[in-house]
Amino acid sequence: MKKHFITSIVSLLIVSLFSTSAMAAGHGNGKEIRTTVMSYNIHHGVGLDEQLSLKRIADVIRDAGAEIVGLQEVDRFFGERSDFQDQAKELAGLLGYHYAYGANLDWEPTEGQTHNRQYGTAILSKYPILRSDNVLLSSFGDEQRGVLHAVVNLRGVHVDVYNTHLGLDAASRKAQVQEIVNLASTAKGPKLLMGDFNAEPDSPEFQALLDSGLFVNSFQGVEDAFTFPADLPTETIDYIVTSPEVQHSNPRVIATEASDHRPIAVDVVFKR
């Protein structure tokens, strides 16, 4: 009996030591929370081979270890090009993640269908999404654009996550960036903003985003962060920016032709 008691005490001490070690490494309830973030324009799940495959998109996300993901060009019952899929829901199911969806286009059902045809952005998260809303942005002569905002409970740290797909013309992007800055300025906690900005790093609209003081570029100093087109990329138009207190490392562009864009990912650390 005494031997069993001593063995139990030793086991408890070992568990306690492992728990303390995990907390110090940024897991559990430690002072640092680590995760990997991705932004990916999925081209409604169609790759350069013109094949529709959400499984292929999910595999790219899983292989990258991404736990918070902003997706652009996401269909929801949109049409034959995506088999009338609810793509955010299906990808979340494949990954076992939570999700939020924002419809920037919301049209009446096509003949023979019952759901509205929708097209927009999505946020996938390994961690619970506490709330979400989609805010439509000013769009001048281009398709309607928006920013999807979700609050993610990342092991007790509430992170404001924004995902957007900006317009094709500079005037729209300039207005859209200002509206996103105005929206994000009301959030008090750590922030992530990601998306397809349709703008190069030296563009006035991207610089205006950084000049706001709300965000820093997680790919700062990376000269070859080319994301489009996916086969031989020459343009940097996809971004992950964070609030200044968020630490980031290992920014990378992932080589894949599962879409017409390459996804980007970065490891981030949030302080408690």
URTA-V407380 format. One record per residue. N is the residue number from 1. SS is DSSP state (helix for helix, strand for strand, loop for the rest). OMEGA is omega in whole degrees, -180 to 180 (999 if undefined). Layout:
N/SS/OMEGA
N/SS/OMEGA
This chain:
1/loop/180
2/helix/179
3/helix/179
4/helix/-180
5/helix/-180
6/helix/178
7/helix/180
8/helix/179
9/helix/179
10/helix/180
11/helix/179
12/helix/178
13/helix/179
14/helix/178
15/helix/-180
16/helix/179
17/helix/179
18/helix/-180
19/helix/179
20/helix/179
21/helix/-180
22/helix/179
23/helix/180
24/helix/-179
25/loop/177
26/loop/179
27/loop/176
28/loop/-177
29/loop/-180
30/loop/-177
31/loop/-179
32/strand/177
33/strand/-177
34/strand/174
35/strand/178
36/strand/-176
37/strand/179
38/strand/167
39/strand/-172
40/strand/169
41/strand/-170
42/loop/176
43/helix/-176
44/helix/173
45/helix/-177
46/strand/-179
47/loop/180
48/loop/176
49/loop/179
50/loop/178
51/loop/176
52/strand/179
53/loop/174
54/helix/177
55/helix/179
56/helix/176
57/helix/180
58/helix/179
59/helix/178
60/helix/180
61/helix/-178
62/helix/-178
63/helix/179
64/helix/-177
65/loop/-177
66/loop/-178
67/loop/172
68/strand/-170
69/strand/171
70/strand/-179
71/strand/175
72/strand/-178
73/strand/-177
74/strand/180
75/strand/170
76/strand/-177
77/loop/-169
78/loop/-176
79/loop/-178
80/helix/-177
81/helix/178
82/helix/177
83/loop/179
84/loop/-178
85/loop/164
86/strand/-164
87/helix/179
88/helix/180
89/helix/-178
90/helix/178
91/helix/177
92/helix/178
93/helix/180
94/helix/-176
95/helix/-173
96/loop/-176
97/loop/168
98/strand/179
99/strand/170
100/strand/-178
101/strand/176
102/strand/-179
103/strand/175
104/strand/169
105/strand/-177
106/strand/-173
107/strand/178
108/loop/-179
109/loop/172
110/loop/-176
111/loop/179
112/loop/180
113/loop/-178
114/loop/-178
115/loop/173
116/loop/175
117/strand/-177
118/strand/-177
119/strand/-178
120/strand/-175
121/strand/179
122/strand/171
123/strand/174
124/strand/-178
125/strand/172
126/loop/-175
127/loop/-176
128/loop/173
129/strand/-175
130/strand/178
131/strand/179
132/strand/173
133/strand/179
134/strand/-178
135/strand/178
136/strand/-177
137/strand/177
138/loop/-178
139/loop/-174
140/loop/176
141/loop/179
142/loop/176
143/loop/-179
144/loop/178
145/strand/-180
146/strand/173
147/strand/178
148/strand/-178
149/strand/177
150/strand/173
151/strand/-177
152/strand/176
153/strand/-176
154/strand/-180
155/loop/176
156/loop/175
157/strand/-179
158/strand/-175
159/strand/175
160/strand/-177
161/strand/180
162/strand/-179
163/strand/-175
164/strand/173
165/strand/-173
166/loop/-174
167/loop/-177
168/loop/-179
169/loop/-174
170/helix/-179
171/helix/178
172/helix/-178
173/helix/179
174/helix/179
175/helix/-178
176/helix/178
177/helix/-180
178/helix/179
179/helix/176
180/helix/177
181/helix/180
182/helix/180
183/helix/-176
184/helix/-178
185/loop/-180
186/loop/-180
187/loop/-174
188/loop/-174
189/loop/178
190/loop/-173
191/strand/169
192/strand/173
193/strand/-178
194/strand/175
195/strand/173
196/strand/-175
197/loop/-178
198/loop/-178
199/loop/179
200/loop/-177
201/loop/-179
202/loop/-179
203/loop/179
204/helix/-177
205/helix/177
206/helix/178
207/helix/177
208/helix/177
209/helix/180
210/helix/-179
211/helix/178
212/loop/-178
213/loop/-179
214/loop/-171
215/loop/169
216/strand/-177
217/strand/-179
218/loop/178
219/loop/179
220/loop/180
221/loop/177
222/loop/-171
223/loop/-174
224/loop/-180
225/loop/-177
226/loop/-174
227/loop/-176
228/strand/-9
229/loop/-168
230/loop/-176
231/loop/178
232/loop/-172
233/loop/179
234/loop/-176
235/strand/173
236/loop/-178
237/loop/179
238/strand/-170
239/strand/163
240/strand/176
241/strand/-176
242/strand/171
243/loop/-169
244/loop/-176
245/loop/-180
246/loop/177
247/strand/177
248/strand/-179
249/strand/176
250/strand/175
251/strand/-176
252/strand/171
253/strand/-174
254/loop/-178
255/loop/177
256/loop/178
257/loop/178
258/loop/176
259/loop/175
260/loop/172
261/strand/167
262/loop/176
263/loop/174
264/strand/180
265/strand/178
266/strand/175
267/strand/-177
268/strand/178
269/strand/175
270/strand/177
271/strand/174
272/loop/999
